[in-house]
Amino acid sequence: MDAFQGLLAGFQVALSWEGILFVLIGVVVGTLIGMMPGLGPISAIAIMIPITYGMDPAPALVMMAGVYYGAVFGGSTSSILLNAPGISGTVATAFDGYPMAQQGKAGKALAIAAIASFFGGTVSVIMLMLLAPALASVAISFGPPAYFALMLMGLTAISSLSEGSTIKAMISAVAGVMVVTIGIDPQTGTQRFTFGNVNLFDGFDFLVIALGLFALAEVCMLIMNRKNRNLSDDQKLGSLKVTKSDLKEMSGPMTRQSFVGFMLGVLPGAGATIASFISYIFEKKISKNPEEFGKGSIKGLAAPESSNNAATSGAFVPLLSLGIPGSGTTAVMLGAFLVLGVQPGPLLMSDRPEIFWGIIASMYLGNIFLLVLNLPLIPYLAKILSIPRPLLISLVIMFSLIGVYSISFNTFDLYMLLVFGALGFAMRVFSFPAPPFILAFILGGMMEQAFRQSMTISNGSLGIFVNSPLPLALIIVSLLSLTIPAFIKWRSRRLSLKR
Amino acid sequence: MKKTWLTAILAAGALTLAGCNSDNSSEGASGEEGGSFEPSKTIEVVAPAGAGGGWDTTAREVARIFGETGIIEENLTVINKEGGGGAIGWAYIHGQDGSAHNMFVASPPLMFVPLNGQSEHGHEDFTPLANVIADYGAFAVSADSEWDDLNDLFDQMKEDPESVTVVGTSAPGSMDHMQFVRIAKAAGVDPTKIKYVSAQDGGALTSVLNGSVDVFSTGVGETVEQVRAGNIKVLGITAEERMEGEVLSEFPTAIEQGIDESFVNWRGFFGPPNMDQAAVDYYEEKFKELSESEEFAEVRKKYGWSEMYMDGEEYEEFLDNEKQEIQALLEEIGLGN
């Protein structure tokens, strides 16, 4: 069966009444769960596994996939409205989304996020459809040295994530790297900084830190500055309308970052979180007005939103075509496949074409449903901001606690959430930026593991990073991204001195 | 808006409830006077890991078959207690001292994790009920590798141990590592010179496919699909005898290649400490019935597991022996505690 016939068969699955119904259930459940701070696709899919026992695998998997990308789609809502990331892939969404909402453009920000998500989702499904088999080789092209170089490239961008003091940004980043070393070291099995406490053996979940540093810190700031702002209801919601010039402004980032996000999604271990950060930084670096980023830039919102949704579809490439789960969420998805008696892997496309293509075809449909469902909801969602402040603050705290508790049902994590909330608040008060901390936390752990895997493989020779083209190229790009801005600054200063 | 928040709160409430349905009491355990035991309330089966993994799948399939066949009439619910490679779940069960309505699913990490100093509780702290399944380890290499059997690989490792890297998902000293060390040592490889890296998030298979590392030490089930697709070849498995089933039966054992060693990834169920003997007898019998049922044979076939029933006593003896062997091996390679 060739790809075209396969896709036709896939659409037969997706467009049957059963297919349509389950896609719809999947995306509605996903988008609702994603909207809640801290509740992400992992919990949603895990809850669904027992429900799908005994179901026909095709509709069941179409529904699970819908939950997954639906959660990423909906995850932006709480990032934008409350600075409380719905899922880890939408932390970067808060950088410009939340300032926009604060400026009374909540409705517009939500609409831009929805459009960018739809665009990223759809572009990546097209790429998934055309390239999934071919991309399988891309997914495995990165060995440990290349991963190390990729993470290094991401870390060089830290300076561009900060406003003000570079030194404070660096301190923040170093703290992030330090926190990620807590736990059992996978390369030696040694406990690091756990103080023998079993709750620290697995280290900190990303969401504990993200919700602490962003949501709880923001709540503290709101309480501190309670007298400052007094917007009327209309101002809070703002106009929903996305103008033509807005669309024009976001078209560039959306197109570029859909590709970037998709490719990073394809790489096992990278995924939506890293993709959204890298896309954000990418757009800021090439922007003519980088100073607008972090203050409610449309580009800064559209970039991570198209990227994280594209990465979600990208993550289906290694899952479906190789049977390799690239993240915790896709690992749970893989478990769901196995429970339903479907083995994802190189033979899925020929053994069970209706499932392989059914999932892909259903994603077109799912993305349309998501856009149609989300756009009319926006005015209602944005009204969350007109909930009286004390009630709103309590709700944010409550949902953050529930979100963290649902990760592993462990009360210890709740105390850690409070600790990171306090740390985040202190950082805000003394103007240490939180994004470098978060980025270093995400990249630092993977970077260390990749470095040490490489060192074991090469028997301790650093040559492994420069002897093959892929890591070498990435390292050169990292060096350039550090030196070019410094060089430009130096030259412009010399020019201005001459004058 | 009201609706959205209502749904949200309801969903959140349901989640919270799902997390709190544990129940500390051990009352209701009838049969105190050495008579027979019948469960009088829902039996809680803990999977000391997240949803979708091996423990979770085993627990859910066993609970499902118990329910569908009516072997156990009382309800069984599976709960996930994730963290610390199992240590959090074990600590939780350890706190249910004497309860006859709690159990958990376990496999070799119940030995490896405490041996590596990462859990206070090991198999000797719990009441073994029964073992039900055996799974085996496999050593795979890329399809275009120059090695065709384990002896090719081990000859190279004896000559130049630095040239071969082994990858697995878990940390050194745990299952993926030690099953390889055990077989390699029996073949005459210096166990202290084996290079092992750990890779998460699918990185292990990726690294073998792209040639970054040489050997993938994993479970047999993880290799089948890749072998069928011609991406990797399995040099040897740790089972005593050839396994049954398509593809699986083609994998040569280490033993038939002249290496006299094996490793079983056993999977069974344990109760809290001091479980009443009448309850142990009850569960032993029920697990035996499950193991012999046609329905469970189907489950084993679906996941490529082998049948391996042991009653509690036999199980304990087997585990004591295994633990001693592994401990000696860990000490030899300098990972002992």
Interface residues (C-beta under 8 A of the other chain):
Chain A: L32 I33 M35 M36 L39 I42 S43 I45 A46 I47 I49 P50 Y53 A139 I140 S141 F142 G143 P144 P145 Y147 I184 D185 P186 Q187 T188 G189 Q191 V198 N199 F201 D202 P268 G269 P318 L322 G323 I324 P325 G326 S327 G328 A331 V332 M333 L334 G335 A336 L338 V339 G341 Q343 G345 P346 L347 L377 Y380 L381 K383 I384 L395 M398 F399 I402 Y405 S406 S408 F409 N410 Q449 R452 Q453 T456 I457 N459
Chain B: M1 T4 W5 T7 A8 A11 A12 L15 T16 A18 G19 G50 A51 G52 G53 D56 T57 R60 R64 N80 K81 E82 G83 G84 G85 A87 I88 A91 N116 G117 Q118 S119 E120 E162 T165 S170 A171 P172 G173 S174 K195 Y196 V197 S198 A199 Q200 D201 G202 G203 L205 T206 S207 L209 N210 G211 S212 V213 V224 E225 Q226 R228 A229 N231 K302 Y303 L335
